[in-house]
């Protein structure tokens, strides 16, 4: 059972890492450039998504993110408001709202949660079915 648990944990951590992609925030934390973005939409029913537009070298980019992390919390964000954005100078279409170091902490917590929760549910389900007993 321990081997199954460890295998599931490793697989779940890998999946979580690929889905959540904390490396984007690592890259932005190391090499990202700060600019400002303008809020174009707020979506309270969609996980409090904030849609924003920013420009790099005369080209506009549209992205989405969340409040906080150096910007106001979602409840204090309005359409047309200016927020802090960090973008990757090598790939300016890659950006994040707020300071990427703060986002990295959230991303890594998400990976850890996935790595723990998925194996827990699977092993518990297998135990209930008597697979290990």
C-alpha positions as CSV (number, residue, x, y, z in Angstrom):
1,X,0.0,0.0,0.0
2,X,2.9,2.4,0.7
3,X,4.3,1.9,-2.8
4,X,0.8,2.7,-4.3
5,X,0.5,5.8,-2.1
6,X,4.0,7.0,-3.1
7,X,3.4,6.4,-6.8
8,X,0.0,8.2,-6.7
9,X,1.6,11.1,-4.8
10,X,4.4,11.4,-7.4
11,X,1.9,11.2,-10.3
12,X,-0.5,13.7,-8.7
13,X,2.4,16.1,-7.9
14,X,3.4,15.9,-11.6
15,X,-0.1,16.5,-12.8
16,X,-0.6,19.4,-10.4
17,X,2.8,20.9,-11.5
18,X,1.8,20.7,-15.2
19,X,-1.7,22.1,-14.7
20,X,-0.9,24.8,-12.2
21,X,2.4,25.7,-13.9
22,X,4.3,27.5,-11.1
23,X,7.3,27.8,-13.4
24,X,5.6,30.7,-15.2
25,X,5.6,32.6,-11.9
26,X,9.2,31.6,-11.2
27,X,10.2,33.1,-14.6
28,X,8.2,36.2,-13.9
29,X,9.7,36.6,-10.4
30,X,13.2,36.3,-11.8
31,X,13.0,38.2,-15.1
32,X,9.5,39.9,-15.2
33,X,9.2,43.5,-15.9
34,X,6.7,45.7,-14.1
35,X,4.1,47.6,-16.0
36,X,0.5,48.6,-15.5
37,X,-2.7,47.1,-16.9
38,X,-6.2,48.4,-17.2
39,X,-9.2,46.3,-15.9
40,X,-11.5,45.5,-18.8
41,X,-14.0,43.2,-16.9
42,X,-14.6,41.7,-13.5
43,X,-16.3,38.3,-13.1
44,X,-17.5,37.7,-9.5
45,X,-19.3,34.5,-10.4
46,X,-16.3,33.1,-12.3
47,X,-13.9,32.6,-9.3
48,X,-13.5,36.4,-9.1
49,X,-11.6,36.7,-12.3
50,X,-10.2,40.1,-13.3
51,X,-9.6,40.6,-17.0
52,X,-7.0,43.2,-18.0
53,X,-5.2,44.8,-20.9
54,X,-1.6,45.9,-20.9
55,X,0.8,47.1,-23.6
56,X,4.4,46.2,-24.4
57,X,6.3,48.0,-27.2
58,X,3.0,49.3,-28.7
59,X,1.3,45.9,-28.8
60,X,-1.7,45.2,-26.6
61,X,-2.2,42.0,-24.7
62,X,-5.3,40.8,-22.9
63,X,-5.1,38.4,-19.9
64,X,-6.9,37.4,-16.7
65,X,-6.0,37.0,-13.1
66,X,-7.0,37.7,-9.6
67,X,-6.9,40.7,-7.2
68,X,-4.5,41.1,-4.3
69,X,-0.8,40.4,-4.4
70,X,0.1,44.1,-4.5
71,X,-3.2,45.1,-6.1
72,X,-6.5,45.8,-4.4
73,X,-8.6,42.8,-3.4
74,X,-11.3,41.8,-5.8
75,X,-14.1,43.6,-4.0
76,X,-12.1,46.9,-4.5
77,X,-11.4,46.5,-8.2
78,X,-13.4,48.4,-10.8
79,X,-13.5,48.4,-14.6
80,X,-11.1,51.0,-15.9
81,X,-8.8,50.8,-12.9
82,X,-5.0,50.6,-13.3
83,X,-3.3,47.6,-11.7
84,X,0.2,46.2,-11.3
85,X,1.2,43.7,-14.0
86,X,4.4,41.8,-14.5
87,X,5.2,40.4,-17.9
88,X,8.0,38.2,-19.4
89,X,10.2,40.4,-21.7
90,X,11.0,37.3,-23.8
91,X,7.3,36.4,-24.1
92,X,5.3,39.6,-23.4
93,X,2.0,37.7,-23.8
94,X,2.9,36.0,-20.5
95,X,1.9,38.1,-17.6
96,X,0.4,38.0,-14.1
97,X,-1.6,40.5,-12.0
98,X,0.4,41.6,-9.0
99,X,3.8,40.5,-7.7
100,X,4.7,37.1,-9.1
101,X,6.5,36.0,-6.0
102,X,3.2,36.1,-4.1
103,X,1.5,34.1,-7.0
104,X,4.3,31.5,-6.7
105,X,3.4,30.8,-3.1
106,X,-0.2,30.2,-4.1
107,X,0.8,28.0,-7.0
108,X,3.1,25.8,-4.9
109,X,0.4,25.4,-2.3
110,X,-2.0,24.2,-5.1
111,X,0.6,21.7,-6.2
112,X,1.0,20.4,-2.7
113,X,-2.8,20.2,-2.2
114,X,-3.2,18.2,-5.5
115,X,-0.3,15.9,-4.5
116,X,-1.9,15.1,-1.2
117,X,-5.6,15.2,-1.9
118,X,-5.8,13.0,-5.0
119,X,-3.8,10.0,-3.6
120,X,-5.8,10.3,-0.3
121,X,-9.1,10.0,-2.1
122,X,-7.9,7.1,-4.3
123,X,-6.3,5.1,-1.5
124,X,-9.3,5.7,0.7
125,X,-11.6,4.5,-2.1
126,X,-9.4,1.4,-2.6
127,X,-9.4,0.7,1.1
128,X,-13.2,0.9,1.2
129,X,-13.4,-1.6,-1.6
130,X,-11.1,-4.0,0.2
131,X,-8.3,-3.9,-2.3
132,X,-5.6,-3.8,0.4
133,X,-7.3,-5.9,2.9
